[in-house]
Amino acid sequence: MLSRVAENLFWIARSIERADNVARLIDMSRRMVTLPNESGRPLTNEWSSILIAAGASGTFEGDLDTASREDAIEHLVADPANPSSIYNCIKNARENARAIRFGLTTEVWNSLNSTWNELPAQISLLRQRRSYLAEFVDWV
């Protein structure tokens, strides 16, 4: 029983850390595309680099070389087919927490559960407003 609790705690932490890392990659890419390259123009293929770095290139449906900002963000944030998406990471963390709820403090459970419950609204805001990306990344 103790090993099951320890394993679920490991996967909770791993999933939360992965969601945080994907959010940081998105934020870094958001900042990188505003920087000029040697030719003085902004970088154009930075989103494909982020998909590769996040380990999401295999599940991305489309050409990596021409990956648009919207497609890359959608895939990294909300695509249920992408095991590395923030949606799936938070979902997995909550499922592991629910399996060992008796072994968690109320604060930890409430934090994970409220994050899961707020996630659809946060994703909806992100889809509606392009400028919400920085706030979404901070929220994650």
C-alpha positions as CSV (number, residue, x, y, z in Angstrom):
1,M,0.0,0.0,0.0
2,L,2.8,2.4,0.8
3,S,4.5,1.8,-2.5
4,R,1.3,2.6,-4.3
5,V,1.0,5.9,-2.5
6,A,4.6,6.7,-3.2
7,E,4.2,5.8,-6.8
8,N,1.1,8.1,-7.2
9,L,2.9,10.9,-5.4
10,F,5.8,10.5,-7.8
11,W,3.4,10.8,-10.8
12,I,1.6,13.7,-9.3
13,A,4.8,15.6,-8.9
14,R,6.0,14.5,-12.4
15,S,2.8,15.7,-14.1
16,I,2.8,19.0,-12.3
17,E,6.4,19.6,-13.2
18,R,5.8,18.7,-16.8
19,A,2.9,21.1,-17.0
20,D,5.1,23.8,-15.5
21,N,7.9,23.0,-18.0
22,V,5.6,23.2,-21.0
23,A,4.2,26.5,-19.8
24,R,7.8,27.8,-19.5
25,L,8.6,26.6,-23.0
26,I,5.6,28.4,-24.3
27,D,6.5,31.6,-22.5
28,M,10.1,31.4,-23.7
29,S,8.9,30.9,-27.3
30,R,6.4,33.8,-27.0
31,R,9.4,36.0,-26.0
32,M,11.8,34.6,-28.6
33,V,9.5,35.3,-31.6
34,T,9.7,39.0,-30.8
35,L,13.5,39.1,-31.0
36,P,15.1,39.8,-34.4
37,N,17.5,37.3,-35.9
38,E,20.6,38.2,-37.9
39,S,18.5,39.6,-40.8
40,G,16.7,41.9,-38.4
41,R,13.3,40.1,-38.9
42,P,11.6,38.2,-36.1
43,L,12.1,34.5,-35.8
44,T,9.4,32.6,-37.7
45,N,9.9,28.9,-36.9
46,E,10.4,29.0,-33.1
47,W,7.1,27.2,-32.5
48,S,8.4,24.1,-34.2
49,S,11.4,24.1,-32.0
50,I,9.2,24.3,-28.9
51,L,7.1,21.3,-30.1
52,I,10.3,19.3,-30.5
53,A,11.7,20.4,-27.1
54,A,8.4,19.5,-25.4
55,G,8.4,16.0,-27.0
56,A,5.2,16.8,-28.8
57,S,6.4,16.7,-32.4
58,G,5.2,13.1,-32.8
59,T,1.6,13.9,-32.0
60,F,1.5,17.2,-33.8
61,E,-0.7,16.9,-36.9
62,G,0.8,19.2,-39.4
63,D,4.2,20.3,-40.8
64,L,6.6,21.2,-38.1
65,D,8.5,23.6,-40.3
66,T,5.4,25.7,-40.9
67,A,3.8,25.3,-37.4
68,S,1.7,28.3,-36.6
69,R,1.6,30.0,-33.2
70,E,-2.1,29.0,-32.7
71,D,-1.6,25.4,-33.8
72,A,1.4,24.9,-31.6
73,I,-0.2,26.5,-28.6
74,E,-3.4,24.5,-29.0
75,H,-1.3,21.3,-29.2
76,L,0.9,22.1,-26.2
77,V,-2.0,23.4,-24.1
78,A,-5.2,21.6,-24.8
79,D,-4.8,18.7,-27.2
80,P,-6.0,15.5,-25.6
81,A,-4.0,13.5,-28.2
82,N,-0.8,15.0,-26.8
83,P,0.3,13.3,-23.6
84,S,2.6,16.3,-22.8
85,S,-0.2,18.9,-23.1
86,I,-0.9,21.0,-20.1
87,Y,-4.4,19.6,-20.1
88,N,-3.2,16.0,-19.9
89,C,-0.6,16.8,-17.3
90,I,-3.1,18.4,-15.0
91,K,-5.6,15.7,-15.7
92,N,-3.1,13.0,-14.8
93,A,-2.0,14.7,-11.7
94,R,-5.6,15.0,-10.5
95,E,-6.3,11.3,-11.3
96,N,-3.3,10.2,-9.4
97,A,-4.3,12.4,-6.5
98,R,-7.8,11.1,-6.5
99,A,-6.4,7.5,-6.2
100,I,-4.6,8.4,-3.0
101,R,-6.8,11.2,-1.7
102,F,-6.7,9.7,1.8
103,G,-2.9,10.2,1.8
104,L,-3.0,13.9,0.8
105,T,-3.6,16.9,2.8
106,T,-6.8,18.8,2.2
107,E,-4.9,21.8,0.8
108,V,-3.0,19.7,-1.8
109,W,-6.3,18.0,-2.9
110,N,-8.2,21.3,-3.1
111,S,-5.4,23.0,-5.0
112,L,-5.2,20.2,-7.6
113,N,-9.0,19.9,-7.9
114,S,-9.6,23.6,-8.2
115,T,-6.8,23.8,-10.9
116,W,-8.5,21.1,-12.8
117,N,-11.9,22.7,-12.5
118,E,-10.6,26.1,-13.6
119,L,-8.6,24.7,-16.6
120,P,-11.5,24.7,-19.1
121,A,-12.3,28.3,-18.5
122,Q,-8.6,29.3,-18.7
123,I,-8.2,27.4,-22.0
124,S,-11.4,29.1,-23.3
125,L,-10.0,32.5,-22.5
126,L,-6.7,31.6,-24.2
127,R,-8.6,30.5,-27.4
128,Q,-10.7,33.7,-27.4
129,R,-7.9,36.2,-26.8
130,R,-4.4,35.9,-28.2
131,S,-3.1,38.4,-25.7
132,Y,-4.1,36.1,-22.8
133,L,-1.1,33.8,-23.3
134,A,1.2,35.5,-20.8
135,E,-1.5,35.4,-18.1
136,F,-2.3,31.8,-18.9
137,V,1.4,30.8,-18.5
138,D,1.5,32.6,-15.2
139,W,-1.7,30.8,-14.1
140,V,-0.2,27.4,-14.8
